[in-house]
Amino acid sequence: MPRRRNVATGPVVHRTARIGLRLTRAQRQRCFGLLRAGGDVWACILEINTWHRRRGDKPVAGFPELCGLLAASGPGTFGELDSTGARSVLRRYSDAWFSAAARRKAGHHEVRYPRRRRALMPIRWYHGTFTVSGRQVRLPAARGCPPVLVRLDRSVPYPPGTVRSVTLLFDAGRLWLDVTAELPVATYPPGTGPDPGRVAGVDLGIIHPYAAANPADGTGLLISGRAIRAEHRMHLADTKHRRRATAGHAPKKGQKGSRRWRKMRRRARLVEARHRRRTGQALHEATTTLISWAVEQRIGVLTVGDPRGVLNKPAGRRHNLRLRQWQLGRTLHILQDKAALAGIRVHLVDERGTSSTCPACHQKISKPRGRTMTCPHCTFAGHRDLAAAFTIATRTPGGAPTTPAQPCSGVVTHRRAGRHLPGAGPARRDPRRRPPRPAASGSLGRRRPAPPALVGSRSLTPVNEDPQHHRTQPGQRSWTPH
């Protein structure tokens, strides 16, 4: 009897969590076999379309046509890969082909069709073909093959009844399982949910990922991203140091397939993946803080200034690197996803001129060099990012409330994103590393020898006493002036 699917009555959103796998050697080999079989399916489609292109025929890109070719190939053609997993590869190819065709039709002729072979392809299984029981996941295999049982290194963060698909993939030297769930939009008791009439402005930035302002009561929220910026700088410094250290041992030209080159590339991929996970976690924490603040303020619409127009402007090598590390598209995607789950709408508006407009008198002023904006036309003085957020709130499409006469007159909440990053602590040390061995209690450490006595010196310190250190209590030092 087919399994009945739980259908949500209200609006829903889809969320995906990436979970690592804890596998035995046999399970790891079977998982890699499934991924290689997916690569074979991808290569087979590429080869078929190559033949069609040489003969001048129409390419095979539709999903029903690709499924017909798969059914004609017969069972057992792609190892232990079942038809559901093979169709997920066909769906990925069809979506990539039609997306490239649409972009080329729009005038982007530099976009290419999918013609590159891949050794490992992600495999996706949909609801009803797999089973999740605690940390155990049962993945289907081809007819006549036993199912693949894998163990997760942590529990699924979603209710079991909401999981709709799982995807097996290989990234940064490790096997992962992406679990996608269908979650309903948050509901609130009457009178406590987000009000569509309340609008808040959000200014995006590098030093402050989010600066939010509520024009209704003049309150604001500032989220510091200096720890994220420190992580980018430390990662760049580590990358340069690692390249300098391995420059003498790097393979020569034409030896890219050597074992040394593979080990070096594997280490680089591991470090890059760890850096992406750290910065991604920090962005999620910052966005969660913003959405929680909006829910407390009962804000129903977030007006976000869209600064993507500055990404195409050449601003020098250093500033271009800062813009590339900003991850603006990823930040907007995370914000829209979490806002949709909380029942808050997000509007993107043009932010041009918001950092040089006074939110009180709406007069154009010069952009301040620091973080404080002072208007020469009125008595306004406040944080530059919060002032831009108040101005952005007035640009809400559909009629927004005007900026109050005294913006930023309420409470400004300060939060920090990325407390888990090594740059957040005072010592800038990775908290996941082993702490240094503490010194023994009462130990004075290594003492320097006393300088020789000088004839005619004005120092009143005896010759047999160290003039630099004077012990008061065990384990303490104090400086003795000469």
Beta strands, then each sheet from edge to edge (+ up, - down):
strand 1: 12-22
strand 2: 123-126
strand 3: 131-133
strand 4: 136-139
strand 5: 148-152
strand 6: 163-171
strand 7: 174-184
strand 8: 195-204
strand 9: 210-214
strand 10: 219-224
strand 11: 299-306
strand 12: 345-350
strand 13: 372-374
strand 14: 381-383
strand 15: 412-416
sheet 1: 2+ 6- 7+ 1- 5+ 4- 3+
sheet 2: 12+ 11+ 8+ 9- 10+ 15+
sheet 3: 13+ 14-
end
